[in-house]
């Protein structure tokens, strides 16, 4: 379908025009714009249109002087080092935005990772001389924000304390964007939630300098069932395996927590049996608690097995 015609969609066309100008802005053409564009039906072909776009590129611009105002916490040298845009570099509006706000090591994150949730950086063009642009980075640092409340929604699989112990954000701590990102990764690695649906809802309160954070989750099942059959010298061999990733040994005597097995603590119980009926039988079980004791991530692993071969048993 590489050379086939595509369906014309007006909304997508308008979005593409904007993306086209954005691309020009990324390579220095700050003033680029579409002079004329048209969409015309092809004569005698009702299902085809011709698209015509005329672009005025304008001149190519370059960064010149970059100054900082309002910064009291970090030096100009530190901010320039982090910005990584130098005098003479080709003007790139997207790169400027990324280095100030979007990138993982953006300038704003220097403030955000140290509690300054209410900080703001506003890049202002203060002078255009020929093909060169001078910028003034106007910084509002504000006050540090303290985490007030941590909430969880959408967790229908685990006890909340099992999720909370994976979090790097705690009430009473200074706000940190990096801690939020790390918390999202830690929760995703648990395997009980859809990684793409983990969303932190950040609710700042500038009046009292606090912030509430609510992690929105969507539960997914990670239990596994394994069935296999094989044929060898001793005949047909079969095996069955079950893996429960949300086991709760503490709830063995709590029937209401059972969904085949007691659940809720995020422990792992693996059961496997293999046999060919006459010559060989093997049964094994493994229990893993990633937070033995519940206070630190100390992993406890226990396993038992039983096997019998040609009438001789072993444990």
BELRA-V267144 format. One record per pair of residues at least 24 apart in sequence whose C-alpha atoms are under 8 Angstrom apart, sorted by the first residue. I is the first residue (numbers start at 0). J is the second residue. D is the distance in whole Angstrom. If there is no record, write none. Layout:
I;J;D
I;J;D
//
This chain:
7;48;8
23;56;8
24;90;8
24;91;6
24;92;6
24;93;8
25;90;7
25;91;4
25;92;6
25;93;6
25;94;7
26;59;8
26;89;7
26;90;7
26;91;6
27;59;5
27;60;5
27;61;7
27;89;5
27;90;4
27;91;6
28;56;6
28;57;6
28;58;6
28;59;5
28;60;6
28;90;8
29;57;8
29;58;8
29;59;7
29;60;7
29;90;7
29;91;8
29;92;8
30;56;7
30;57;6
30;58;7
31;55;6
31;56;4
31;57;5
32;56;7
58;130;7
59;89;8
59;90;8
59;130;6
60;89;6
60;90;5
60;130;5
60;131;6
60;132;7
61;86;8
61;87;6
61;88;6
61;89;4
61;90;5
61;130;6
61;131;5
61;132;6
62;86;5
62;87;5
62;88;5
62;89;6
62;90;5
62;131;6
62;132;5
62;133;7
62;134;8
63;87;6
63;88;8
63;131;6
63;132;5
63;133;5
63;134;8
64;132;7
64;133;5
64;134;6
65;133;6
65;134;5
65;135;6
65;136;7
66;134;6
66;135;5
66;136;6
67;135;6
67;136;5
67;137;6
67;138;7
68;135;7
68;136;6
68;137;5
68;138;6
69;137;6
69;138;5
69;139;6
69;140;7
70;138;6
70;139;8
70;140;7
78;106;7
81;105;7
81;106;6
82;106;6
108;176;7
110;140;8
111;174;7
111;175;6
111;176;6
112;174;7
112;175;4
112;176;5
112;177;6
112;178;8
113;143;8
113;173;7
113;174;7
113;175;6
114;142;8
114;143;5
114;144;5
114;145;7
114;173;5
114;174;4
114;175;6
115;140;7
115;141;7
115;142;6
115;143;4
115;144;6
115;174;7
116;142;8
116;143;7
116;144;6
116;174;7
116;175;8
116;203;8
117;141;6
117;142;7
117;143;7
117;144;8
117;205;7
118;142;8
142;208;7
143;173;7
143;174;8
143;208;7
144;173;6
144;174;6
144;208;5
144;209;5
144;210;6
145;170;8
145;171;6
145;172;6
145;173;4
145;174;6
145;208;6
145;209;5
145;210;6
146;170;5
146;171;5
146;172;6
146;173;6
146;174;6
146;209;6
146;210;5
146;211;6
146;212;8
147;171;6
147;209;6
147;210;6
147;211;5
148;210;7
148;211;5
148;212;6
149;211;6
149;212;5
149;213;6
149;214;8
150;211;8
150;212;6
150;213;4
150;214;6
151;213;5
151;214;5
151;215;6
151;216;7
152;213;7
152;214;6
152;215;5
152;216;6
153;215;6
153;216;5
153;217;5
153;218;7
154;216;6
154;217;7
154;218;6
155;218;6
156;191;8
156;218;6
156;245;8
156;263;6
157;245;7
157;262;8
157;263;4
157;264;6
157;265;7
158;263;5
158;264;6
161;264;6
161;265;7
162;186;7
164;294;8
174;210;8
190;219;8
190;221;6
191;218;6
191;219;5
191;220;6
191;221;6
192;216;6
192;217;6
192;218;4
192;219;5
192;220;8
193;217;6
193;218;6
193;219;6
233;275;7
233;278;7
234;275;7
235;275;6
236;273;7
236;274;6
236;275;4
236;276;8
237;273;6
237;274;6
237;275;6
238;271;7
238;272;6
238;273;4
238;274;6
239;271;6
239;272;6
239;273;7
240;269;7
240;270;6
240;271;4
240;272;6
241;269;6
241;270;5
241;271;6
242;267;7
242;268;6
242;269;4
242;270;6
243;267;6
243;268;5
243;269;6
244;268;7
277;309;8
278;307;8
278;308;5
278;309;5
278;310;7
279;306;7
279;307;6
279;308;4
279;309;6
280;306;6
280;307;5
280;308;7
281;305;6
281;306;4
281;307;6
282;306;6
//
